[in-house]
Amino acid sequence: MKTRPPITTALITGASSGIGEELVRQLILHPEWPNLQIIATARRMDRLEKLADQFAPGKIIPVAADLCDPADRDRLWAFVQTRFGHLDLIVNNAGFGTYCKLEESDPEVVQKILAVNVEAVIDLTAKSLAWMKPRGKGQIVQISSILGEVGIPFSATYTASKHAVNGLVRSLRSEIAGTGVAVWAACPGQTVSEFREIAGQNKATIRGKNAEPTQKVVAGIVRGILRGHRQPFLYPTWKPLAIAYLAWIFPRLWDMIMIRHGRKFAMDDLPEISETQPK
Ligand SMILES: NC(=O)c1ccc[n+]([C@@H]2O[C@H](COP(=O)([O-])OP(=O)(O)OC[C@H]3O[C@@H](n4cnc5c(N)ncnc54)[C@H](OP(=O)(O)O)[C@@H]3O)[C@@H](O)[C@H]2O)c1
């Protein structure tokens, strides 16, 4: 049986809450990787320090960085190289979206979504490849979304950004085949996190009643990392998997369902936006 290369160094973005924070926890506590050290990054340093304090000193190394800023990304990368010397795993998890009609989007917010969800992912992936390829090993994991495969109303920019991430993975898979470096994207469905408060600008009505528990979603992603997932996309739970299959096998049916009922699905979560929508 082929032995899995050990993972001793990892960089995880968006580690101050939600999926990223839980991922740091589950990876650090996993018996497969007793020597793992993680550089955990986000803007909110107080949150990262609180997370690091829960584990033995040096296991989690918090670094503050705003991934919208290319200079911050360069500083983060320089720190990773100095501190680690090599990188076994990067998880590009940081990301956000907003719920609104496209024509009402704030151009500055659109630019930020694309900077964090796409530009930073491409930049850190390129930096990782340049470093991992000469070693002939490494895992690059993108936290994409089921919205990298299908679309929903009132999330067009976010959906476009996640389609870009899935496109990046599709292209790179063939480009780096045989180098020993793996790249794949996890595509969760609705997950409990701070995502909806941020996307809905803290409106209490963002219910997310179908959101799945963070621990369950992250456990699916960790299983993928553990086995060095070989497919381009991983659906960590059955809900996004079922949606993806339905959309792949019956694309016209899926399109029809979304045109007829998509706004209603979205309205269940977003009564404020939907007030002005035709029924
Ligand atoms: N929750 C869902 O339903 C869901 C479903 C599918 C995919 N996803 C994806 O999962 C990933 C994690 O999201 P989440 O659900 O865990 O949401 P979350 O709880 O809001 O976490 C988002 C993380 O991204 C970081 N981040 C945002 N903007 C940043 C910036 N400019 N620079 C650096 N870090 C930044 C945040 O940290 P700071 O604010 O401290 O910087 C935070 O740690 C995202 O890529 C999201 O698209 C989420």
The ligand as an SDF file (V2000), in Angstrom:
LIG
                    3D

 48 52  0  0  0  0  0  0  0  0999 V2000
  -20.7370   29.0240    5.4170 N   0  0  0  0  0  0  0  0  0  0  0  0
  -21.1780   28.5440    4.2650 C   0  0  0  0  0  0  0  0  0  0  0  0
  -22.4070   28.3120    4.0890 O   0  0  0  0  0  0  0  0  0  0  0  0
  -20.2110   28.2240    3.1610 C   0  0  0  0  0  0  0  0  0  0  0  0
  -20.6210   27.3490    2.1630 C   0  0  0  0  0  0  0  0  0  0  0  0
  -19.7340   27.0430    1.1280 C   0  0  0  0  0  0  0  0  0  0  0  0
  -18.4570   27.6020    1.1220 C   0  0  0  0  0  0  0  0  0  0  0  0
  -18.0920   28.4520    2.1160 N   0  0  0  0  0  0  0  0  0  0  0  0
  -16.7350   29.0280    2.0440 C   0  0  0  0  0  0  0  0  0  0  0  0
  -16.0420   28.6680    3.2180 O   0  0  0  0  0  0  0  0  0  0  0  0
  -14.9900   29.6000    3.4460 C   0  0  0  0  0  0  0  0  0  0  0  0
  -14.9990   30.0040    4.9170 C   0  0  0  0  0  0  0  0  0  0  0  0
  -16.1910   30.7310    5.1850 O   0  0  0  0  0  0  0  0  0  0  0  0
  -17.0350   30.5430    6.5200 P   0  0  0  0  0  0  0  0  0  0  0  0
  -18.3470   30.0020    6.1370 O   0  0  0  0  0  0  0  0  0  0  0  0
  -16.2440   29.8380    7.5590 O   0  0  0  0  0  0  0  0  0  0  0  0
  -17.2700   32.0780    6.8990 O   0  0  0  0  0  0  0  0  0  0  0  0
  -16.7210   32.9650    8.1060 P   0  0  0  0  0  0  0  0  0  0  0  0
  -17.0530   32.3460    9.4160 O   0  0  0  0  0  0  0  0  0  0  0  0
  -17.2520   34.3340    7.8300 O   0  0  0  0  0  0  0  0  0  0  0  0
  -15.1380   32.9450    7.9030 O   0  0  0  0  0  0  0  0  0  0  0  0
  -14.5080   33.6680    6.8740 C   0  0  0  0  0  0  0  0  0  0  0  0
  -13.0300   33.7790    7.1780 C   0  0  0  0  0  0  0  0  0  0  0  0
  -12.4020   34.5120    6.0960 O   0  0  0  0  0  0  0  0  0  0  0  0
  -11.5870   35.5200    6.6590 C   0  0  0  0  0  0  0  0  0  0  0  0
  -11.4780   36.6770    5.7710 N   0  0  0  0  0  0  0  0  0  0  0  0
  -12.4950   37.3690    5.1950 C   0  0  0  0  0  0  0  0  0  0  0  0
  -12.0000   38.4360    4.5230 N   0  0  0  0  0  0  0  0  0  0  0  0
  -10.6550   38.4130    4.6870 C   0  0  0  0  0  0  0  0  0  0  0  0
   -9.5820   39.2560    4.2630 C   0  0  0  0  0  0  0  0  0  0  0  0
   -9.7960   40.3810    3.5390 N   0  0  0  0  0  0  0  0  0  0  0  0
   -8.3120   38.9250    4.6150 N   0  0  0  0  0  0  0  0  0  0  0  0
   -8.0860   37.8240    5.3700 C   0  0  0  0  0  0  0  0  0  0  0  0
   -9.0350   36.9960    5.8060 N   0  0  0  0  0  0  0  0  0  0  0  0
  -10.3120   37.2940    5.4760 C   0  0  0  0  0  0  0  0  0  0  0  0
  -12.2740   35.9040    7.9800 C   0  0  0  0  0  0  0  0  0  0  0  0
  -11.3270   36.4190    8.9000 O   0  0  0  0  0  0  0  0  0  0  0  0
  -11.2010   37.9610    9.3610 P   0  0  0  0  0  0  0  0  0  0  0  0
  -12.5610   38.5820    9.2550 O   0  0  0  0  0  0  0  0  0  0  0  0
  -10.6890   37.8650   10.7570 O   0  0  0  0  0  0  0  0  0  0  0  0
  -10.2060   38.5410    8.4250 O   0  0  0  0  0  0  0  0  0  0  0  0
  -12.7500   34.5370    8.4570 C   0  0  0  0  0  0  0  0  0  0  0  0
  -11.7400   33.8960    9.1840 O   0  0  0  0  0  0  0  0  0  0  0  0
  -15.2370   30.7560    2.4740 C   0  0  0  0  0  0  0  0  0  0  0  0
  -14.3650   30.6640    1.3830 O   0  0  0  0  0  0  0  0  0  0  0  0
  -16.6680   30.5520    2.0340 C   0  0  0  0  0  0  0  0  0  0  0  0
  -16.8840   31.0740    0.7540 O   0  0  0  0  0  0  0  0  0  0  0  0
  -18.9260   28.7770    3.1370 C   0  0  0  0  0  0  0  0  0  0  0  0
  1  2  1  0
  2  3  2  0
  2  4  1  0
  4  5  1  0
  4 48  2  0
  5  6  2  0
  6  7  1  0
  7  8  2  0
  8  9  1  0
  8 48  1  0
  9 10  1  0
  9 46  1  0
 10 11  1  0
 11 12  1  0
 11 44  1  0
 12 13  1  0
 13 14  1  0
 14 15  2  0
 14 16  1  0
 14 17  1  0
 17 18  1  0
 18 19  2  0
 18 20  1  0
 18 21  1  0
 21 22  1  0
 22 23  1  0
 23 24  1  0
 23 42  1  0
 24 25  1  0
 25 26  1  0
 25 36  1  0
 26 27  1  0
 26 35  1  0
 27 28  2  0
 28 29  1  0
 29 30  1  0
 29 35  2  0
 30 31  1  0
 30 32  2  0
 32 33  1  0
 33 34  2  0
 34 35  1  0
 36 37  1  0
 36 42  1  0
 37 38  1  0
 38 39  2  0
 38 40  1  0
 38 41  1  0
 42 43  1  0
 44 45  1  0
 44 46  1  0
 46 47  1  0
M  CHG  2   8   1  16  -1
M  END
$$$$
